[in-house]
Amino acid sequence: MKIAFTSGKGGTGKTTVATNLAYFLAKNGRQITYWDCDVEEPNGYLFFDLEEHYRKSVTIPIPTVNMDACDLCGKCGDFCEYGAIVTVGKKVLTFPELCHGCGGCSLICPKDAILEFPREIGEVIHLSYKGNPNLKFIYGLLNLGEPMAAPIIKKVKHLSNSSDTTIIDSPPGTSCPVIESVKGSDFVVLVTEPTPFGLNDLQLAIEMVEALKLPFGVIINQVGLGDDRVHHYCSERNIPILLEIPYSRQIAELYSRGVLFLTKLPHYEWMFQSFIQSIELRMT
């Protein structure tokens, strides 16, 4: 079972819920793999004492033109939707930062003048939780200045695992990295907050998962701080509210120190038990 956690905006508590759920399920005997697909700023690993096993670089193929063979036909530039290669006068210019590594330019070249060489854009790190062998971590890290997160996310997701449950911590928003993260999930959990901004971005996230035809539900975090518009919206749309986490200064302080709140506030465990049972019932 693959459960993806996402949110229309940052700061709603997505990682708070995902990390505590991973801890709770592993504590109760399940084999858990945690995929941190927020590769521009992964932080799930900060809440666990982890042992690194290996890291693997991620590359994409970048074109290089052999000008001795090139006849300046321009077909490569006409093909590329991203402007990563273009014929200007008697030269062919390439822009590696724009290249998506699809390889189409080399395939379409009638003179076989385009060669491809790997360019590193980031890495994937594999770790395990020292406190419980049931919990394994895989996270991606995009190199500074690189614009494309999707190839790193694909590598994170394609690493093999035989876990009972995979928890996917996706980036916030509704852009391409988010879609790549949640794609193929069995269930998507949208984490929001009871504020006008939370509702607006929740609506955008719902449009995304509905377009992907993925089953989903909502978690409302910090209940008691805002208003009840999120509750009314979910009720009107018949969207299941899977969990409500009350506002707690203790939880916020523990998070700021990188501490899982279930380790200090175990009386909240019943919420996560109810939450995972609710998801499993909806998937049967």
N, C-alpha and C positions, 0 to 999 in steps of 0.2 A: 504494500500500500504506500502510495506516494502522496503526501499532504504538502501543498505549497502554501506558504504564508506571504501575503503581499498587502500593500496598502496604497491608496491613491496619493498619499503624501508621506513625507518623512516625519518621524517623531511621534507616531501613534502608539508605539509599543510592540511592533511586529517582532523584533528580535527578542524582546522580553518574553513574549508568549512562546515563541519557537524554542528558545533555549531551555526554558523551564519545563516545557512539555517533553523535550528530549531527555532531560534529567529524570523527570517523573517516570516516563515509560521504561527507560533503562534500569532505573531503580527497582521497577516491578517486573524485571526479568525479560523484557523484550530486547531483541537485537535491533539497534537503531543506527542509522547512518544520517549524519547531518550535512547537507549540502549548503554551504554559504555561497549563494550565487550573486550576492551584492559585491561584485568583484572590484568595483571602484573604491569601496571602503568596507571591506569585510570586518565584522567585529564580534561575531558569535563566539569565536575561539577565545576571546578575552575572559569569558565567564567560566572557563574550565582549566584545570591543570592538565595540560596535554603533552604527549610525547610525539615528536615528529618522526615519521618513518621515511618518507622520501618526498622530494619535490621534482616536478617535471616541467620543463619550459614548454610554452605554447608558441607556435610559429604559424605564419601564414605565407603562402608563396607570393613573391613579388616579381613582376616582370623586369627583365633586362633585355635591351634590344641590341642585336648584332647588326650594326649599321652597314657592315660589308655585304650582308645578305638582304637587307631591307631595301625595297623599291619605293618606299614612301607612299604607298597606296592609301594609307589612312584608314583602312578597315578596322584596325584595332581601336582607334579613337572613336569611330562611329559606333562600334559595338559597346564600348564601356559606358555604362549609365552613370558612373560616378566621376568621370573626368580624370581618372587616374593615369591615363595615357593619351597623348594627343600629338598629332603631327603638325609641326610648325615649320614652314619653309623646307629646309633640307635636314631637319632634325626631328627626332621623336623624343618627346619629353615624358618622363614618368614622375608621378607624385605618390610615393609609397604610403604616405599618411592617408590618402584617399582610397587606396586599393583595398578591396574586400576579399582578395585572394580567390576569386572564382575560377581563374584560369581560362576564361573565355577568350581573352585577347590572343593567347598563344595558340588556341585551337583554331581561331578564325584566320590567323596569318597565313597567306598563300605561299610564303617563302620560308616558312619555319624559322623566322628570324628572331623570335621571342623565346628566351629561356627564362626559367623561374628559379629563384633562389629564396630560401627561407629567411624570414625576418622575425625575430622574437618580439612578441607583444606582451608577454606576461608569463605567469607560471601557475601551476596547480600544486597544492600542498596537501599531503595525506597525513593525518594524525590520529591518535587514539587517546581516550580519556583515562588518565592514570587511576582515577577513583572508581572506575567501573569498566571492565573490558567489553561490556555490551554496547558501549557508545563509541562510534568512530566518526571522525570529522574529515571532510574534504572541502577545501575552499580555494577559490581562485583569486588571483591578485593581478590586476591590470597594471602594466608599466605606466609610470607618470608620463603624461602627454599623449598617450595613445587614445584614439577616439572610439575604438570599437570594442565593446565588451562581449558581444555575442560569441565570438570564437572561444573565449575563455570559459564562458558558461557552458558551452557545448562540451568542452573537455571535462569539466567538473561532473556533468550529468552522465557522461559516457563511461566513466570509470566504473568497473564492475563492482557489485555488492550483492550480498545474499541476505540482507537484513529483512526482518519482519516489517519494519516501517522505515521509510525515508522521509525526513523532514527537510523541506526546501525553503530556505530563507532567501526570498527574492529581493531585488531592489524595489524602492518605492516608485510610484508613478504608473504610467501606462505605455512607456516607450518600448522599443525593440528588445532591450535586455530583459524587461519584465515579461514580455510575451515568450521569449526564449526560455526563461526560467520556469514558468508555469506550464508550458506546453508539455503534454504527456502526463500531467498529474491526474491522480484519481479524484482528488478533491482540492478545492482552493478555499482558503480561509482569508477573508478580507478584514483586516484589523483597522478600526477607526476610533474616533473620539467624538463625544457628544457636543460638537461645536458646529457653527455654520461652515467653517472651512473643512472640517471633517466630513460633513454631509456632502458638500460639493465634490470633493475628491473621491468619496466613496461612490457616488453616482458614476463618475468617469471609470472607476475600476470595475464596477458592475457591468457597464457597457462592454468593457474589454472581455471579461470572462464569458459573458453571454454570447459575444461574437465568436469566441473560441469553443462555445458549446461545452463548457466544463461545469460540473456541479459545484456549488459554492454555498457558503454561509458567512455570517458576520460575527465578529467579536467586537464588542464595545468596551473600550478601555477608559479608565478614569471616570467612571460613572459617578455623577454627583457634582462634577465641576461645571458642566455646561448646561444645555437644555435638553428637551426631549424630542427634537425634530428628527434625529436619526431613528429613534424608536418608532415614531409615527410613519416615517418613510418605509421602513422595513415591514411594518404592519400592513400598510396600504398595498405594497408590492408582494406581500406574502413571502418575504425573504426571511429565512430562519436566523434568529439571533442565537448563536451557539453558546455564547459565554458573555457574561458581564463582569468586568473586574472593577471593583469600587476604587475611587481615588484613595491613595494611601501614601502619606509622606514617607512611611517606612520603606515601601517598595521603591519609591523614587530615590531615596538615599542609598539603598542597597545597590540599585542599578548603577548609580553614579560611581560606586566603588568597585564595580565589576563583580558583584556577588549575586548569585541566583537567589531570588527571594524565597523559593521553596526550602532552601537549606536553613533559613533562619525563621521562616514563618510557615511551618508544615501544616498549619490548620487550613491553608488554602489548597491542599492537595485534593480535597473532595471536588473542587471546581474542575480540575483537570481530568479527574476520573469521569465526571459527568460529561465533560466536553468530548473526550475521545469516544465514549460510548455513543454519544449523539451522532458523531460522524459515522461510526461503524454501522449504526442502525440505518442511516440514510444511504449507505452503500450496499446494503443487502437486498 
